[in-house]
């Protein structure tokens, strides 16, 4: 069992994380706005999740033409 609060790569305590907004991709198409959490010490990604507060993404005319 991993010790909670430690980065699995560098072993330093994780009291804060870097949070980035990223786009989730499926088969080359962007599908959802997501959040990436990474260690502030070594920048290892600790987790990714769908952004629960994101508004639905607008469809571009290029995407609409594909369908």
N, CA, C and O atoms as a Tripos MOL2 file, in Angstrom:
@<TRIPOS>MOLECULE
protein
  268   267    67     0     0
PROTEIN
NO_CHARGES

@<TRIPOS>ATOM
      1 N           0.8410   -1.1790    0.0000 N.3       1 UNK1
      2 CA          0.0000    0.0000    0.0000 C.3       1 UNK1
      3 C           0.8890    1.2460    0.0000 C.2       1 UNK1
      4 O           1.8480    1.3370    0.7670 O.2       1 UNK1
      5 N           0.5640    2.1840   -0.8530 N.am      2 UNK2
      6 CA          1.3400    3.4190   -0.9460 C.3       2 UNK2
      7 C           1.0330    4.3260    0.2400 C.2       2 UNK2
      8 O          -0.0950    4.3730    0.7300 O.2       2 UNK2
      9 N           2.0420    5.0340    0.6840 N.am      3 UNK3
     10 CA          1.8470    5.9940    1.7620 C.3       3 UNK3
     11 C           1.1720    7.2250    1.1680 C.2       3 UNK3
     12 O           1.6810    7.8200    0.2180 O.2       3 UNK3
     13 N           0.0470    7.5980    1.7160 N.am      4 UNK4
     14 CA         -0.6760    8.7470    1.1870 C.3       4 UNK4
     15 C           0.1070   10.0230    1.4530 C.2       4 UNK4
     16 O           0.7470   10.1720    2.4940 O.2       4 UNK4
     17 N           0.0470   10.9330    0.5040 N.am      5 UNK5
     18 CA          0.7060   12.2130    0.6700 C.3       5 UNK5
     19 C           2.1350   12.2520    0.1740 C.2       5 UNK5
     20 O           2.8240   13.2530    0.3690 O.2       5 UNK5
     21 N           2.6010   11.1810   -0.4680 N.am      6 UNK6
     22 CA          3.9470   11.1450   -1.0360 C.3       6 UNK6
     23 C           3.8730   10.9360   -2.5340 C.2       6 UNK6
     24 O           3.0570   10.1560   -3.0250 O.2       6 UNK6
     25 N           4.7270   11.6360   -3.2530 N.am      7 UNK7
     26 CA          4.8100   11.4320   -4.6960 C.3       7 UNK7
     27 C           5.4000   10.0440   -4.9530 C.2       7 UNK7
     28 O           6.4180    9.6950   -4.3550 O.2       7 UNK7
     29 N           4.7880    9.2540   -5.8220 N.am      8 UNK8
     30 CA          5.3140    7.9130   -6.0800 C.3       8 UNK8
     31 C           6.6590    7.9140   -6.8090 C.2       8 UNK8
     32 O           7.3730    6.9110   -6.7860 O.2       8 UNK8
     33 N           7.0100    9.0310   -7.4550 N.am      9 UNK9
     34 CA          8.2840    9.0760   -8.1780 C.3       9 UNK9
     35 C           9.4160    9.6390   -7.3210 C.2       9 UNK9
     36 O          10.4480    8.9900   -7.1480 O.2       9 UNK9
     37 N           9.2240   10.8510   -6.7810 N.am     10 UNK10
     38 CA         10.3280   11.4950   -6.0560 C.3      10 UNK10
     39 C          10.2800   11.2520   -4.5510 C.2      10 UNK10
     40 O          11.2750   11.4770   -3.8620 O.2      10 UNK10
     41 N           9.1420   10.7980   -4.0300 N.am     11 UNK11
     42 CA          9.0330   10.4780   -2.6140 C.3      11 UNK11
     43 C           8.8230   11.6720   -1.6990 C.2      11 UNK11
     44 O           8.7300   11.5090   -0.4820 O.2      11 UNK11
     45 N           8.7470   12.8720   -2.2670 N.am     12 UNK12
     46 CA          8.5250   14.0550   -1.4360 C.3      12 UNK12
     47 C           7.0480   14.1690   -1.0820 C.2      12 UNK12
     48 O           6.1840   13.6500   -1.7890 O.2      12 UNK12
     49 N           6.7710   14.8550    0.0210 N.am     13 UNK13
     50 CA          5.3840   15.0430    0.4440 C.3      13 UNK13
     51 C           4.6370   15.8980   -0.5670 C.2      13 UNK13
     52 O           5.1650   16.8890   -1.0720 O.2      13 UNK13
     53 N           3.4200   15.5100   -0.8500 N.am     14 UNK14
     54 CA          2.5860   16.2460   -1.7980 C.3      14 UNK14
     55 C           1.5510   17.0320   -1.0020 C.2      14 UNK14
     56 O           0.4880   16.5200   -0.6490 O.2      14 UNK14
     57 N           1.8870   18.2760   -0.7310 N.am     15 UNK15
     58 CA          0.9620   19.1560   -0.0240 C.3      15 UNK15
     59 C           0.2150   20.0540   -1.0030 C.2      15 UNK15
     60 O          -0.8770   20.5380   -0.7090 O.2      15 UNK15
     61 N           0.8150   20.2700   -2.1710 N.am     16 UNK16
     62 CA          0.2120   21.0680   -3.2360 C.3      16 UNK16
     63 C           0.4760   20.3530   -4.5530 C.2      16 UNK16
     64 O           1.4470   19.6050   -4.6750 O.2      16 UNK16
     65 N          -0.3770   20.5800   -5.5290 N.am     17 UNK17
     66 CA         -0.1830   20.0030   -6.8580 C.3      17 UNK17
     67 C          -0.3410   21.0870   -7.9090 C.2      17 UNK17
     68 O          -1.0130   22.0950   -7.6870 O.2      17 UNK17
     69 N           0.2840   20.8690   -9.0530 N.am     18 UNK18
     70 CA          0.0390   21.7210  -10.2150 C.3      18 UNK18
     71 C          -1.2310   21.2050  -10.8790 C.2      18 UNK18
     72 O          -1.3930   19.9990  -11.0640 O.2      18 UNK18
     73 N          -2.1240   22.1070  -11.2340 N.am     19 UNK19
     74 CA         -3.3630   21.7270  -11.9130 C.3      19 UNK19
     75 C          -3.3600   22.3960  -13.2790 C.2      19 UNK19
     76 O          -3.1980   23.6110  -13.3880 O.2      19 UNK19
     77 N          -3.5410   21.5870  -14.3210 N.am     20 UNK20
     78 CA         -3.5900   22.1090  -15.6890 C.3      20 UNK20
     79 C          -4.9000   21.6980  -16.3350 C.2      20 UNK20
     80 O          -5.4190   20.6120  -16.0760 O.2      20 UNK20
     81 N          -5.4270   22.5680  -17.1700 N.am     21 UNK21
     82 CA         -6.6000   22.2220  -17.9720 C.3      21 UNK21
     83 C          -6.0800   21.5960  -19.2590 C.2      21 UNK21
     84 O          -5.2630   22.1890  -19.9620 O.2      21 UNK21
     85 N          -6.5570   20.3980  -19.5580 N.am     22 UNK22
     86 CA         -6.1350   19.6820  -20.7600 C.3      22 UNK22
     87 C          -7.3730   19.1960  -21.5010 C.2      22 UNK22
     88 O          -8.4880   19.2830  -20.9860 O.2      22 UNK22
     89 N          -7.1750   18.6890  -22.7030 N.am     23 UNK23
     90 CA         -8.2870   18.1780  -23.5070 C.3      23 UNK23
     91 C          -8.1270   16.6730  -23.6560 C.2      23 UNK23
     92 O          -7.0750   16.1860  -24.0710 O.2      23 UNK23
     93 N          -9.1770   15.9480  -23.3130 N.am     24 UNK24
     94 CA         -9.1730   14.4970  -23.4770 C.3      24 UNK24
     95 C          -9.4310   14.1370  -24.9330 C.2      24 UNK24
     96 O         -10.3190   14.7030  -25.5710 O.2      24 UNK24
     97 N          -8.6540   13.1970  -25.4550 N.am     25 UNK25
     98 CA         -8.7590   12.8050  -26.8610 C.3      25 UNK25
     99 C          -9.2160   11.3520  -26.9780 C.2      25 UNK25
    100 O          -8.8030   10.4950  -26.1970 O.2      25 UNK25
    101 N         -10.0710   11.0890  -27.9630 N.am     26 UNK26
    102 CA        -10.4890    9.7300  -28.3030 C.3      26 UNK26
    103 C         -10.3560    9.5830  -29.8120 C.2      26 UNK26
    104 O         -11.0270   10.2880  -30.5660 O.2      26 UNK26
    105 N          -9.5090    8.6840  -30.2510 N.am     27 UNK27
    106 CA         -9.2640    8.4520  -31.6780 C.3      27 UNK27
    107 C          -8.9290    9.7390  -32.4290 C.2      27 UNK27
    108 O          -9.3770    9.9420  -33.5580 O.2      27 UNK27
    109 N          -8.1460   10.5990  -31.8020 N.am     28 UNK28
    110 CA         -7.7090   11.8260  -32.4520 C.3      28 UNK28
    111 C          -8.6870   12.9840  -32.3820 C.2      28 UNK28
    112 O          -8.3690   14.0840  -32.8340 O.2      28 UNK28
    113 N          -9.8600   12.7630  -31.8300 N.am     29 UNK29
    114 CA        -10.8480   13.8340  -31.6970 C.3      29 UNK29
    115 C         -10.9100   14.2890  -30.2500 C.2      29 UNK29
    116 O         -10.9170   13.4680  -29.3330 O.2      29 UNK29
    117 N         -10.9550   15.6110  -30.0450 N.am     30 UNK30
    118 CA        -11.0700   16.1140  -28.6800 C.3      30 UNK30
    119 C         -12.4900   15.8690  -28.1890 C.2      30 UNK30
    120 O         -13.4620   16.1710  -28.8800 O.2      30 UNK30
    121 N         -12.5900   15.3220  -26.9940 N.am     31 UNK31
    122 CA        -13.8950   14.9210  -26.4840 C.3      31 UNK31
    123 C         -14.3190   15.6400  -25.2100 C.2      31 UNK31
    124 O         -15.5070   15.9050  -25.0310 O.2      31 UNK31
    125 N         -13.3830   15.9640  -24.3190 N.am     32 UNK32
    126 CA        -13.7840   16.5510  -23.0450 C.3      32 UNK32
    127 C         -12.6660   17.3990  -22.4660 C.2      32 UNK32
    128 O         -11.4850   17.1510  -22.7070 O.2      32 UNK32
    129 N         -13.0550   18.3890  -21.7100 N.am     33 UNK33
    130 CA        -12.0740   19.1770  -20.9690 C.3      33 UNK33
    131 C         -11.7520   18.4230  -19.6890 C.2      33 UNK33
    132 O         -12.6460   17.9410  -18.9930 O.2      33 UNK33
    133 N         -10.4790   18.3300  -19.3960 N.am     34 UNK34
    134 CA        -10.0260   17.5400  -18.2550 C.3      34 UNK34
    135 C          -9.0730   18.3600  -17.3890 C.2      34 UNK34
    136 O          -8.6220   19.4370  -17.7810 O.2      34 UNK34
    137 N          -8.7780   17.8300  -16.2090 N.am     35 UNK35
    138 CA         -7.8070   18.4260  -15.2960 C.3      35 UNK35
    139 C          -6.6840   17.4210  -15.0730 C.2      35 UNK35
    140 O          -6.9300   16.2310  -14.8740 O.2      35 UNK35
    141 N          -5.4670   17.9070  -15.1070 N.am     36 UNK36
    142 CA         -4.2950   17.0820  -14.8380 C.3      36 UNK36
    143 C          -3.6620   17.5760  -13.5430 C.2      36 UNK36
    144 O          -3.4470   18.7770  -13.3740 O.2      36 UNK36
    145 N          -3.3630   16.6590  -12.6320 N.am     37 UNK37
    146 CA         -2.7270   16.9970  -11.3580 C.3      37 UNK37
    147 C          -1.3150   16.4260  -11.3740 C.2      37 UNK37
    148 O          -1.1290   15.2330  -11.6140 O.2      37 UNK37
    149 N          -0.3160   17.2760  -11.1180 N.am     38 UNK38
    150 CA          1.0680   16.8010  -11.1350 C.3      38 UNK38
    151 C           1.8350   17.2970   -9.9160 C.2      38 UNK38
    152 O           1.4810   18.3050   -9.3040 O.2      38 UNK38
    153 N           2.8840   16.5720   -9.5810 N.am     39 UNK39
    154 CA          3.7450   16.8850   -8.4390 C.3      39 UNK39
    155 C           4.4610   18.2150   -8.6910 C.2      39 UNK39
    156 O           4.9730   18.4480   -9.7860 O.2      39 UNK39
    157 N           4.4970   19.0810   -7.6830 N.am     40 UNK40
    158 CA          5.1690   20.3700   -7.8580 C.3      40 UNK40
    159 C           6.6910   20.2260   -7.8310 C.2      40 UNK40
    160 O           7.4100   21.1430   -8.2290 O.2      40 UNK40
    161 N           7.1780   19.0840   -7.3650 N.am     41 UNK41
    162 CA          8.6220   18.8850   -7.2560 C.3      41 UNK41
    163 C           9.2210   18.2800   -8.5230 C.2      41 UNK41
    164 O          10.2170   18.7840   -9.0440 O.2      41 UNK41
    165 N           8.6140   17.1970   -9.0210 N.am     42 UNK42
    166 CA          9.1980   16.4910  -10.1720 C.3      42 UNK42
    167 C           8.2870   16.4870  -11.3990 C.2      42 UNK42
    168 O           8.6610   15.9450  -12.4400 O.2      42 UNK42
    169 N           7.1110   17.0760  -11.2920 N.am     43 UNK43
    170 CA          6.1500   17.2210  -12.3920 C.3      43 UNK43
    171 C           5.5860   15.8960  -12.9030 C.2      43 UNK43
    172 O           5.1000   15.8270  -14.0320 O.2      43 UNK43
    173 N           5.6430   14.8570  -12.0940 N.am     44 UNK44
    174 CA          5.0250   13.5850  -12.4520 C.3      44 UNK44
    175 C           3.5080   13.7310  -12.3800 C.2      44 UNK44
    176 O           2.9820   14.3110  -11.4300 O.2      44 UNK44
    177 N           2.8120   13.2110  -13.3740 N.am     45 UNK45
    178 CA          1.3510   13.2730  -13.3730 C.3      45 UNK45
    179 C           0.8250   12.3190  -12.3040 C.2      45 UNK45
    180 O           1.1210   11.1240  -12.3170 O.2      45 UNK45
    181 N           0.0520   12.8620  -11.3930 N.am     46 UNK46
    182 CA         -0.5150   12.0710  -10.3040 C.3      46 UNK46
    183 C          -1.9320   11.6200  -10.6120 C.2      46 UNK46
    184 O          -2.4110   10.6300  -10.0580 O.2      46 UNK46
    185 N          -2.5970   12.3440  -11.4930 N.am     47 UNK47
    186 CA         -3.9550   11.9580  -11.8430 C.3      47 UNK47
    187 C          -4.5360   12.8690  -12.9010 C.2      47 UNK47
    188 O          -4.0860   13.9970  -13.1000 O.2      47 UNK47
    189 N          -5.5540   12.3470  -13.5780 N.am     48 UNK48
    190 CA         -6.2860   13.0990  -14.5950 C.3      48 UNK48
    191 C          -7.7560   12.8040  -14.3840 C.2      48 UNK48
    192 O          -8.1360   11.6690  -14.0970 O.2      48 UNK48
    193 N          -8.5820   13.8280  -14.5280 N.am     49 UNK49
    194 CA        -10.0250   13.6290  -14.3910 C.3      49 UNK49
    195 C         -10.7610   14.5660  -15.3280 C.2      49 UNK49
    196 O         -10.2200   15.5840  -15.7580 O.2      49 UNK49
    197 N         -11.9920   14.2160  -15.6400 N.am     50 UNK50
    198 CA        -12.8370   15.1110  -16.4250 C.3      50 UNK50
    199 C         -13.1940   16.2970  -15.5450 C.2      50 UNK50
    200 O         -13.5430   16.1240  -14.3770 O.2      50 UNK50
    201 N         -13.1090   17.4890  -16.0960 N.am     51 UNK51
    202 CA        -13.4030   18.7080  -15.3430 C.3      51 UNK51
    203 C         -14.9060   18.7820  -15.0740 C.2      51 UNK51
    204 O         -15.6890   18.9720  -16.0050 O.2      51 UNK51
    205 N         -15.3160   18.6340  -13.8150 N.am     52 UNK52
    206 CA        -16.7530   18.6350  -13.5180 C.3      52 UNK52
    207 C         -17.4060   20.0070  -13.6880 C.2      52 UNK52
    208 O         -18.6300   20.1000  -13.7820 O.2      52 UNK52
    209 N         -16.6110   21.0580  -13.7270 N.am     53 UNK53
    210 CA        -17.1630   22.4080  -13.8470 C.3      53 UNK53
    211 C         -17.0950   22.9550  -15.2640 C.2      53 UNK53
    212 O         -17.5460   24.0720  -15.5150 O.2      53 UNK53
    213 N         -16.5410   22.1870  -16.1890 N.am     54 UNK54
    214 CA        -16.3830   22.6660  -17.5620 C.3      54 UNK54
    215 C         -17.7300   22.7530  -18.2670 C.2      54 UNK54
    216 O         -18.6110   21.9140  -18.0780 O.2      54 UNK54
    217 N         -17.8600   23.7750  -19.0700 N.am     55 UNK55
    218 CA        -19.0550   23.9050  -19.8960 C.3      55 UNK55
    219 C         -18.8980   22.9760  -21.0950 C.2      55 UNK55
    220 O         -17.7720   22.6660  -21.4860 O.2      55 UNK55
    221 N         -19.9920   22.5310  -21.6800 N.am     56 UNK56
    222 CA        -19.8730   21.6720  -22.8700 C.3      56 UNK56
    223 C         -19.0710   22.3700  -23.9600 C.2      56 UNK56
    224 O         -19.2090   23.5740  -24.1760 O.2      56 UNK56
    225 N         -18.2390   21.6040  -24.6390 N.am     57 UNK57
    226 CA        -17.3920   22.1650  -25.6860 C.3      57 UNK57
    227 C         -18.2200   22.4810  -26.9200 C.2      57 UNK57
    228 O         -19.0680   21.6900  -27.3310 O.2      57 UNK57
    229 N         -17.9680   23.6290  -27.4980 N.am     58 UNK58
    230 CA        -18.6590   24.0290  -28.7270 C.3      58 UNK58
    231 C         -18.1340   23.1910  -29.8840 C.2      58 UNK58
    232 O         -16.9330   22.9370  -29.9800 O.2      58 UNK58
    233 N         -19.0100   22.7740  -30.7340 N.am     59 UNK59
    234 CA        -18.6190   21.9980  -31.9140 C.3      59 UNK59
    235 C         -18.1790   22.9520  -33.0080 C.2      59 UNK59
    236 O         -18.8770   23.9200  -33.3120 O.2      59 UNK59
    237 N         -17.0350   22.6860  -33.5920 N.am     60 UNK60
    238 CA        -16.5800   23.5300  -34.6930 C.3      60 UNK60
    239 C         -17.2500   23.0800  -35.9820 C.2      60 UNK60
    240 O         -17.7930   21.9780  -36.0530 O.2      60 UNK60
    241 N         -17.2120   23.9200  -36.9830 N.am     61 UNK61
    242 CA        -17.8380   23.5710  -38.2610 C.3      61 UNK61
    243 C         -17.1130   22.3910  -38.9010 C.2      61 UNK61
    244 O         -17.7230   21.6070  -39.6290 O.2      61 UNK61
    245 N         -15.8140   22.2610  -38.6330 N.am     62 UNK62
    246 CA        -15.0360   21.1430  -39.1660 C.3      62 UNK62
    247 C         -15.5390   19.8180  -38.5860 C.2      62 UNK62
    248 O         -15.6780   18.8320  -39.3100 O.2      62 UNK62
    249 N         -15.8110   19.8010  -37.2810 N.am     63 UNK63
    250 CA        -16.3150   18.5940  -36.6300 C.3      63 UNK63
    251 C         -17.7230   18.2730  -37.1090 C.2      63 UNK63
    252 O         -18.0540   17.1070  -37.3240 O.2      63 UNK63
    253 N         -18.5470   19.2920  -37.2760 N.am     64 UNK64
    254 CA        -19.9210   19.0850  -37.7260 C.3      64 UNK64
    255 C         -19.9420   18.5320  -39.1540 C.2      64 UNK64
    256 O         -20.8190   17.7410  -39.5010 O.2      64 UNK64
    257 N         -18.9850   18.9440  -39.9730 N.am     65 UNK65
    258 CA        -18.9230   18.4700  -41.3530 C.3      65 UNK65
    259 C         -18.5420   16.9950  -41.4180 C.2      65 UNK65
    260 O         -18.9230   16.2960  -42.3580 O.2      65 UNK65
    261 N         -17.7830   16.5130  -40.4130 N.am     66 UNK66
    262 CA        -17.3790   15.1070  -40.3760 C.3      66 UNK66
    263 C         -18.5750   14.1910  -40.1760 C.2      66 UNK66
    264 O         -18.6440   13.1140  -40.7670 O.2      66 UNK66
    265 N         -19.5110   14.6150  -39.3480 N.am     67 UNK67
    266 CA        -20.6540   13.7710  -38.9720 C.3      67 UNK67
    267 C         -21.6230   13.5940  -40.0750 C.2      67 UNK67
    268 O         -22.6320   12.9100  -39.9050 O.2      67 UNK67
@<TRIPOS>BOND
     1     1     2 1
     2     2     3 1
     3     3     4 2
     4     3     5 am
     5     5     6 1
     6     6     7 1
     7     7     8 2
     8     7     9 am
     9     9    10 1
    10    10    11 1
    11    11    12 2
    12    11    13 am
    13    13    14 1
    14    14    15 1
    15    15    16 2
    16    15    17 am
    17    17    18 1
    18    18    19 1
    19    19    20 2
    20    19    21 am
    21    21    22 1
    22    22    23 1
    23    23    24 2
    24    23    25 am
    25    25    26 1
    26    26    27 1
    27    27    28 2
    28    27    29 am
    29    29    30 1
    30    30    31 1
    31    31    32 2
    32    31    33 am
    33    33    34 1
    34    34    35 1
    35    35    36 2
    36    35    37 am
    37    37    38 1
    38    38    39 1
    39    39    40 2
    40    39    41 am
    41    41    42 1
    42    42    43 1
    43    43    44 2
    44    43    45 am
    45    45    46 1
    46    46    47 1
    47    47    48 2
    48    47    49 am
    49    49    50 1
    50    50    51 1
    51    51    52 2
    52    51    53 am
    53    53    54 1
    54    54    55 1
    55    55    56 2
    56    55    57 am
    57    57    58 1
    58    58    59 1
    59    59    60 2
    60    59    61 am
    61    61    62 1
    62    62    63 1
    63    63    64 2
    64    63    65 am
    65    65    66 1
    66    66    67 1
    67    67    68 2
    68    67    69 am
    69    69    70 1
    70    70    71 1
    71    71    72 2
    72    71    73 am
    73    73    74 1
    74    74    75 1
    75    75    76 2
    76    75    77 am
    77    77    78 1
    78    78    79 1
    79    79    80 2
    80    79    81 am
    81    81    82 1
    82    82    83 1
    83    83    84 2
    84    83    85 am
    85    85    86 1
    86    86    87 1
    87    87    88 2
    88    87    89 am
    89    89    90 1
    90    90    91 1
    91    91    92 2
    92    91    93 am
    93    93    94 1
    94    94    95 1
    95    95    96 2
    96    95    97 am
    97    97    98 1
    98    98    99 1
    99    99   100 2
   100    99   101 am
   101   101   102 1
   102   102   103 1
   103   103   104 2
   104   103   105 am
   105   105   106 1
   106   106   107 1
   107   107   108 2
   108   107   109 am
   109   109   110 1
   110   110   111 1
   111   111   112 2
   112   111   113 am
   113   113   114 1
   114   114   115 1
   115   115   116 2
   116   115   117 am
   117   117   118 1
   118   118   119 1
   119   119   120 2
   120   119   121 am
   121   121   122 1
   122   122   123 1
   123   123   124 2
   124   123   125 am
   125   125   126 1
   126   126   127 1
   127   127   128 2
   128   127   129 am
   129   129   130 1
   130   130   131 1
   131   131   132 2
   132   131   133 am
   133   133   134 1
   134   134   135 1
   135   135   136 2
   136   135   137 am
   137   137   138 1
   138   138   139 1
   139   139   140 2
   140   139   141 am
   141   141   142 1
   142   142   143 1
   143   143   144 2
   144   143   145 am
   145   145   146 1
   146   146   147 1
   147   147   148 2
   148   147   149 am
   149   149   150 1
   150   150   151 1
   151   151   152 2
   152   151   153 am
   153   153   154 1
   154   154   155 1
   155   155   156 2
   156   155   157 am
   157   157   158 1
   158   158   159 1
   159   159   160 2
   160   159   161 am
   161   161   162 1
   162   162   163 1
   163   163   164 2
   164   163   165 am
   165   165   166 1
   166   166   167 1
   167   167   168 2
   168   167   169 am
   169   169   170 1
   170   170   171 1
   171   171   172 2
   172   171   173 am
   173   173   174 1
   174   174   175 1
   175   175   176 2
   176   175   177 am
   177   177   178 1
   178   178   179 1
   179   179   180 2
   180   179   181 am
   181   181   182 1
   182   182   183 1
   183   183   184 2
   184   183   185 am
   185   185   186 1
   186   186   187 1
   187   187   188 2
   188   187   189 am
   189   189   190 1
   190   190   191 1
   191   191   192 2
   192   191   193 am
   193   193   194 1
   194   194   195 1
   195   195   196 2
   196   195   197 am
   197   197   198 1
   198   198   199 1
   199   199   200 2
   200   199   201 am
   201   201   202 1
   202   202   203 1
   203   203   204 2
   204   203   205 am
   205   205   206 1
   206   206   207 1
   207   207   208 2
   208   207   209 am
   209   209   210 1
   210   210   211 1
   211   211   212 2
   212   211   213 am
   213   213   214 1
   214   214   215 1
   215   215   216 2
   216   215   217 am
   217   217   218 1
   218   218   219 1
   219   219   220 2
   220   219   221 am
   221   221   222 1
   222   222   223 1
   223   223   224 2
   224   223   225 am
   225   225   226 1
   226   226   227 1
   227   227   228 2
   228   227   229 am
   229   229   230 1
   230   230   231 1
   231   231   232 2
   232   231   233 am
   233   233   234 1
   234   234   235 1
   235   235   236 2
   236   235   237 am
   237   237   238 1
   238   238   239 1
   239   239   240 2
   240   239   241 am
   241   241   242 1
   242   242   243 1
   243   243   244 2
   244   243   245 am
   245   245   246 1
   246   246   247 1
   247   247   248 2
   248   247   249 am
   249   249   250 1
   250   250   251 1
   251   251   252 2
   252   251   253 am
   253   253   254 1
   254   254   255 1
   255   255   256 2
   256   255   257 am
   257   257   258 1
   258   258   259 1
   259   259   260 2
   260   259   261 am
   261   261   262 1
   262   262   263 1
   263   263   264 2
   264   263   265 am
   265   265   266 1
   266   266   267 1
   267   267   268 2
@<TRIPOS>SUBSTRUCTURE
     1 UNK1         2 RESIDUE 1 A UNK
     2 UNK2         6 RESIDUE 1 A UNK
     3 UNK3        10 RESIDUE 1 A UNK
     4 UNK4        14 RESIDUE 1 A UNK
     5 UNK5        18 RESIDUE 1 A UNK
     6 UNK6        22 RESIDUE 1 A UNK
     7 UNK7        26 RESIDUE 1 A UNK
     8 UNK8        30 RESIDUE 1 A UNK
     9 UNK9        34 RESIDUE 1 A UNK
    10 UNK10       38 RESIDUE 1 A UNK
    11 UNK11       42 RESIDUE 1 A UNK
    12 UNK12       46 RESIDUE 1 A UNK
    13 UNK13       50 RESIDUE 1 A UNK
    14 UNK14       54 RESIDUE 1 A UNK
    15 UNK15       58 RESIDUE 1 A UNK
    16 UNK16       62 RESIDUE 1 A UNK
    17 UNK17       66 RESIDUE 1 A UNK
    18 UNK18       70 RESIDUE 1 A UNK
    19 UNK19       74 RESIDUE 1 A UNK
    20 UNK20       78 RESIDUE 1 A UNK
    21 UNK21       82 RESIDUE 1 A UNK
    22 UNK22       86 RESIDUE 1 A UNK
    23 UNK23       90 RESIDUE 1 A UNK
    24 UNK24       94 RESIDUE 1 A UNK
    25 UNK25       98 RESIDUE 1 A UNK
    26 UNK26      102 RESIDUE 1 A UNK
    27 UNK27      106 RESIDUE 1 A UNK
    28 UNK28      110 RESIDUE 1 A UNK
    29 UNK29      114 RESIDUE 1 A UNK
    30 UNK30      118 RESIDUE 1 A UNK
    31 UNK31      122 RESIDUE 1 A UNK
    32 UNK32      126 RESIDUE 1 A UNK
    33 UNK33      130 RESIDUE 1 A UNK
    34 UNK34      134 RESIDUE 1 A UNK
    35 UNK35      138 RESIDUE 1 A UNK
    36 UNK36      142 RESIDUE 1 A UNK
    37 UNK37      146 RESIDUE 1 A UNK
    38 UNK38      150 RESIDUE 1 A UNK
    39 UNK39      154 RESIDUE 1 A UNK
    40 UNK40      158 RESIDUE 1 A UNK
    41 UNK41      162 RESIDUE 1 A UNK
    42 UNK42      166 RESIDUE 1 A UNK
    43 UNK43      170 RESIDUE 1 A UNK
    44 UNK44      174 RESIDUE 1 A UNK
    45 UNK45      178 RESIDUE 1 A UNK
    46 UNK46      182 RESIDUE 1 A UNK
    47 UNK47      186 RESIDUE 1 A UNK
    48 UNK48      190 RESIDUE 1 A UNK
    49 UNK49      194 RESIDUE 1 A UNK
    50 UNK50      198 RESIDUE 1 A UNK
    51 UNK51      202 RESIDUE 1 A UNK
    52 UNK52      206 RESIDUE 1 A UNK
    53 UNK53      210 RESIDUE 1 A UNK
    54 UNK54      214 RESIDUE 1 A UNK
    55 UNK55      218 RESIDUE 1 A UNK
    56 UNK56      222 RESIDUE 1 A UNK
    57 UNK57      226 RESIDUE 1 A UNK
    58 UNK58      230 RESIDUE 1 A UNK
    59 UNK59      234 RESIDUE 1 A UNK
    60 UNK60      238 RESIDUE 1 A UNK
    61 UNK61      242 RESIDUE 1 A UNK
    62 UNK62      246 RESIDUE 1 A UNK
    63 UNK63      250 RESIDUE 1 A UNK
    64 UNK64      254 RESIDUE 1 A UNK
    65 UNK65      258 RESIDUE 1 A UNK
    66 UNK66      262 RESIDUE 1 A UNK
    67 UNK67      266 RESIDUE 1 A UNK
